[in-house]
């Protein structure tokens, strides 16, 4: 089968043939309907060592598809089922896995494989798509669940004023959930205004330019210093910026993947008694299911995140383009576009 393959740092992904997957006893094989290109995929190809990635790896963890084969021990899923996939693969036996939280499993591994025509995953990683949700849209469930977990971790209450640093996919989806769950003000800030209209379409009440007056701009747009600031970029200095912008005894949530470390002075956080916490992954048993339900018709549709849909053959060029700041937001890969049999 065809796949987009990682070789080494500094080289674009390449399209090549890899063996068709066969399911283990507890696994299923999916025909990939769609897979999102995630910012962490870009990070992985620039610094693969921390992620345990080597030559020949197939990226892609935001995917959904149709089951085409099941392992001998799989009894609750069948060929033809449409599913979204939780990319954290736990042992399935520990307390964390039993409560639907494989991201905290001591044996957890993050899977890839979605940049391909087919992929094998453990049956326990699959969640059936609700009726009325297109299979390709199921690829948005993973980033939606990540953003929902951010809101849950923050302790946000209806009526809170929320600011979000970064208008990438996760930042925009945090805005979606904040508005959906009753925030009085939801302000997205970014260096550029490329995603302003999209932020408003997803539920933001205002958009601000991130510059030397960021704290002032956020306070003006929120009607006072925000109660919660989400840092959704992962660049040096932005945790400090979030601490400077949040209200006294407010909350800052670190979400962005900042590789290479950061430096900041904790004095401001101390003097303001800021609650500083971090958010990663999500709960499979409830947050992922809630994310899938949100893909049905709502006042603000998460599907507005998608700016382009491409076939596998276009992946190397588009992937390299995403390393530069562009007007793109979420790009979905649909292998069926190459086969000429695109369906929903």
N, C-alpha and C positions, 0 to 999 in steps of 0.2 A: 504494500500500500504506500501511498505518497504521504510525506510528512515534511514539515519545516524543521531542519536539524541544526543544532548548535555544534560548532566545531571547537572554536577557541576565541579568546578575547581578541577584539580588533578585527574579526572577520564577520561579514554579514551571515545571517542564517542562510542555509541552502535548502533547496527542495530536492529530495531524493526518495529512494525506496527503502523502506524498513520492513521487517517481517510482520505479517498479520498477527495480532495478539490472539492468544487462546486463553480461555478462562481457567483459573484455578478452581478448586472445588467450591470455594465460597465467593467466586467472582462472577461478574457478567461482562460481556463485551458490548460496547455501544457503538452505533454509527453516529459520529459526532455531527450534530445539527449546527451548532455554533459554539465558538470559543472566543472569549474576550482577550484582547491584548492588555495586560496589566502593567502598570508602572514598575512593579517588582520584577517582572520579566526582564525589563531593560536593565535594572540593577544587577540581576543575576548574570547577565551576559557581560557585564563590566567587571564584576568581582565574584566569580563563581565559587571560589573556595569555601566561604562561610556557608554556602548552601549545599555543599557536597555534589556539585554538578560537574560533569566531565564531558569530553568529546562524545558526540553521538546522542546527547540528551535531546529529547523532544519536550519543549516547553508547553505551557498552557494549563492553567488550573481553574479557569472560569468557563466551564462548559456544561452543555446539556445535550441529550441525544436520545436515540431510540435503541432499546435492547434488541440485539440480533442473536445472542447466544448466552446461555446460562451454564454455570458449573453444576456439578452433580449434587452439591449440598444446598443449592439455592431453591427455596420453596415458596418464598413470598413475592417473587418477581417473575415475570414471564416475558418471552419474546413479544415484541410489539409495545411494551410499556414505555411511556415517555418519562424521562427522569432528568432531574438536575443533580449534579454531583458535588458532594462536600469534599474538598481537596485534602482535608486532614485525615490520614488513615491511621487510626489507632489500633490497639491490639484486639479490641472488641470484648475484652474480659474484665478489665480493671474497673474500679469504681467510677472513674471519670467517663469511660466509654459507656458504662451501663446507664449513667444519667444523661447521656446524649451530649457529652462534652469532650470529643476526641482530641481537641486542641490542647487539653491538659494531660493527655495520656503520656506516661513516661516513655513509651515506645513510639510516639507519634512521628510520622514522616509526612512531609508535604509532597504530594504527587504532582506530576506534569502529565504530558501526553495528549493534551487537547489540540495541539497544532498538527493534527493528523486526521485521516479518514475514519479510523477506528481506535478505540482505547479500551483496555481492560481495567476494571476497578472492582473493589470489594462490594458485594451487594449491600452491605451495611452503610456504604457511603452514598447510596442512591435515595433520592426522595422523589416520589411521583409528582408530576406536574398537575396542578389543579385543572379541571375542565375550563376551557376558555382562555388558557394561557398558551400561546404559541411555543412550540418546542425551542425555537431559536431564542426567544425571549428568556427562556430558562437560564441562559448563560449569564444573565444579569443578577441571578439570585445570590451568587457568592459576594460580589461587592455590595449588594444591598444589605446582606446579613452582616458584613463587616461594619457598615455604617450604622446599622441598627444597634449593634453591640456597643459602639461608641456612645450612643445616646443613653443606653442602659447603664453603662459604666459611669457616665457623668452625673447620674441622679437628676437629670433635668425634670422640671415640673412645669405643668401648664402655666403660662404667664411669664416664664423666664425670658430674659433677653440673651440671645445667642449670637456669637460671632464665629466665623469659620475662616481660617487662613488657608487659602488655596482653593482654586476653582477647578481642580482636577476631578476625576470621577468620584473618588471617595468624599472629597469636600462637598461636591454638589449633592451627593446622596445623603450626607449628614444633614444638609439643608432640607432635603426632602423629608426626612424623618422628623427633624425638629419642628417643621411647620405642621406636619401631619399629626404630631403628638402635642400640639398646643402652645408652642413658643409664641410669645407676643411679638417678638422681633427676631428675624433671622437675616443676618447680614453676612454676605460672602465677600471676602477681600482677596485681591490678586494683583500682581504687578501690572497686568494688562486687562483690558475690558473685553477680550475676545469672547468670554463665556458669560457676559452679563445677561443677555437675553435668555440663555439656557438656564442660568441660575434662577431667574425670575419664573421661568416656565416650570421649574422643579419645586418652587415654593418659597424661594428667598423673598424677603420683603424689601431688600435693598442690596446694592452692590457698591463696594468701596475700592478705591485704588490703594494699594499697599505701598506707602512711601514713608518719608520721615515724619509725617503727621498721622501715622496709622492709628494710634490710640485716640487721637482727637476725632478722626473721621469715623471710627467705630462708635464712639460715644454719641456723636451727632446722629448717626443713622439708627442707633438702637434706642435713642431717647434716654441716654445715661450709659455709664460704663457697663459693658455686658456682664451678666452673671456667670456665663460660661464661655470660654474661648477654646475652640478645637484647632490644634495645629495639624494640618493635613498635607503638609508639603515634605517635611523631612530635610530641611536645609539648616545649616548653621545659623544661629542667631534668632530663629523663629520662636523657640521656647521662651527666650528672654523677651521677645516682642509681645508674645501672648501674655506673659506675666505682667508686663508693663501696661497692657490694655485692660485687663480684667478688673472688676471692682474689688474693693476690700473684702477679704474672706470669700472671694469667688473661686471658681474652679477652672483649671487649665488641663486639657486632655491632650496628651501627646499621641498622635496617630501616625504621622508621617515616618517613613523608614529613613532615618538619618544614618547612613553608613560612613564610617570614618571618624565619628565622635563629634562633640560639640563643646563649646566653652561658654559659660554664662555665670554671672554673679548672683548667687542665691539671696543676697541681702534684700533686694526688692521683694522677692517672694516671701521672705521671712517677715519683713516689716508690714506687708499687707495680709499676712496669714493666709496665703493662697493655698488652696488644695491642689496639689499637683499629682496627676495620675496618668496612666498609660492604658492603651486599649489595643488588643490584637486578637485576631480570629473571631469566633462567635460560637454560640451554642446551637448545635445541630437540632436538638430536640424541640426547640421552640423558636429561636430567632430565625433560623433558616426557613422554617415553615411559614412564619409571618412574612418574610421577605417574598416568598413565592406568591402568597396571597395578594401582596401589594402590586404584583404585575398585572392583575386584573384591573379593569377600568377604575380610576380614581380621579379626584379633581386635579392632581398633579401626577403625571405619568412618568415613571422611571425610564421608560423607553426613550424619552427625550434626550437621554444621555448619549445615545448612539449617533455618531456623526458619519460613519462610513461602514459599509459591509463589503468584504473582499473575499476572493477565493484564495486557496492555498498558494497558487502561483504568484500572487502579489505580495505575499508576506515579507520576503526579504527586503524589498524596496520600501514598503510602508513602515516596517519595523525600524529601519534605519532612519527614516524621516521623523519618527516619533522621538528620537533622541534629541531633536531640536524643538524648541518651543514653537508650536504651531496652533492653528485654530481647531485642530482635531481634539475630540474629547475621548469617547469610547469607540474603539474600532472592533467590530466583530468579524471573525474569520468563519466563513461558511464553505466547507469543502464541497458541498453539492453545487456551488456555482461553477467549479471547474468541471464537474461531471455533466453539467447541463440539465440536472434534474431537481432544481431548487424547489423546495416545498416548505410549508410551515408545519 
